[in-house]
Amino acid sequence: MTEFNKEFHKYIEAWSGGFGSSEGDIYIKEIEEAVNNSTTIFQEFMNNNENKGINYLKGDVAEYWHAETLKINSWIKGDKSVFANVPRNRGTVDVSYGDTGNHFDSQLKFYKNAKETAKAISNPKFDGLEKIVPKDQLDEVKSHALKLSARNADIRPSQALQYEHTAKNVSDSLNVNRSSSTPLTEHEAKQLAIDLKEKKYDPHKYGLDTHSLIKFSDIARKSGEVAFNAVLISTVIKAGPYFYEMLVESVNTGEIDLDNIRKMGVEVASDATWNGLRAGIASFITISCKSGLFGEVMINVSPIVIGAATVMAVNSIKNGVLLYKGEITQSEYAERCIRDTVIISFGVFGTIAGQALIPIPILGGLIGNFIGGLMGTVIYQQGNKLILAIAIEKGWTFFNFVDQDYIVPEYVLQRAGYHLFETKSFQTESFYISSFSKISFQTNSIDIIPLKRGIVGINKIGYTL
């Protein structure tokens, strides 16, 4: 692999962590924005209806509650095509909702008890509509509807059918695909109307915050989506240099090496899997922190820190496996960890900054990551030179980052007159007196070989001329 490819792969690793944490941060912000929009809509409704009594307002507020919580939940579930509107006209439809492939109309009734609610929601003019009632009355509404259906079967068969429809289809929430509104009790609807009217509404009191709304199953689903997208994107991006090399080779030789294509596919797939893992973990941690599921202290943690820490942690595990298998030395392991710390940190910062400055999906993050990675590489290289210079002068190892070798090189020992024992070249020879001759000693054959400490390998300091 060329040096360019090595650096290119390192940039993509940093990009995957930044991509995952950025996507997780955006996910939280979208949900928070949906909650803030619901607050604005609730308040605007109340500003236009302050003269109504609470018992009337609770039903009207429930309409907006179900419409807005359905939209909030659609953002949580990733169903961004879901819509919900409250017509507020004199028609029979209280909430109109659905998605690109479905459309539903519903009627809501929030009376003081289940029997009154069952009667009101079963009016024939609501035929064909979805029927929504308070959560605490749902079971009783079904029970009363069944009784009323049996009672009216002979005297009012058409009304009996409406009661039967209520018993079978009534619900306490609006539902579209994976998304659903939050059920509301009659008491909660009444209290909600009171709080809005008295300007005391707090969404946290009613569970409209990321900590209450987002479940770990939602985080796992979103992180899985991010990981899958990272695999696809990194596969396409990382295959670029390989295709370029194969194109140059095919032009020069006139042939395409199928074995190289196979090797490329295995390597790209392996790297893409690791990138997906980095992005998925970074997204999971970011969402968990930002939603408050990991405690109040972690809410304000920077996505940049999460992205960088995730990539470095995954890379440390990957390099640790190589160290355990003996494929790299302890010094190489330390060098890789420090290198990742610098380059990946700058790369992740560049990914998030680039996405903010260039709000084009993926492109802004890639450009920012490339620039940040270049900065990190330059800083690491200069810092590495400084560390090696100090190591040469002081003999430090910097926690095994530098290997200090104090063995005198063989060529120096040979020039000093030492005969080195080499098992591969050792052969026995017969000794003959007749072949013995003496060699005169010459003083001018003495050489003085000054040695100094210098770089003799990757992060390795030893004796050199």
Summary of the structure (lengths in Angstrom):
residues: 465
radius of gyration: 36.2
end to end distance: 31.7
largest distance: 139.9
contacts: 1461
relative contact order: 0.12
helix: 64%
strand: 8%
